[in-house]
Amino acid sequence: MTTHPTNRTTPATAGAPAADARALGLAHYAARGVLEHVLARHGVTFLQQIALRTAATAATALTGDDLVTRVRASVKGDPADVRAALDALRDKALLTTDGPRLLPTDAGRDLLAAVAAEAAPLSARVWGGIPADDLAAAGRVLALVTERADRVLAELERAAAA
């Protein structure tokens, strides 16, 4: 077997597909599809769930603009789409307004708990049995890819704004 000095092939990795943007995207959309199946039963979208979870887990109540910024940092989405998700969450009484701040309602927190409970056994089927060392390695690689992609995206956005 021919190996690159920084990419040694071992019996455990022989024949394994190399991680790349396509593999990452396929894994993301496959796992997201499982979650979206659960979310659909509750009448919420993936983006709405991300926004609601962001509001619910914030250390302090966030303004609408702060929430848009945080959600956009997570999903890299269009701010208008995030605002539409926030409007839908308010319409469904899952988020409420308190002055300039948006807060999850009891119904919103209950929804997050129900989705987490329903998704947990499905997630266990997806992630279960993967060796801890493999998960740790994947976590390190994904963190590095995220950091680099965020940096490149910021450069592209600065260039587009100039």
Salt bridges, closest charged atoms under 4 A:
GLU36 OE2 - ARG32 NE 2.75
ASP65 OD1 - ARG83 NH2 2.74
ASP87 OD1 - ARG90 NH2 2.36
GLU118 OE1 - ARG41 NH2 2.77
GLU118 OE2 - HIS42 NE2 2.70
GLU147 OE2 - ARG151 NH1 3.50
ASP150 OD1 - LYS76 NZ 2.97
GLU157 OE2 - ARG72 NH2 3.27
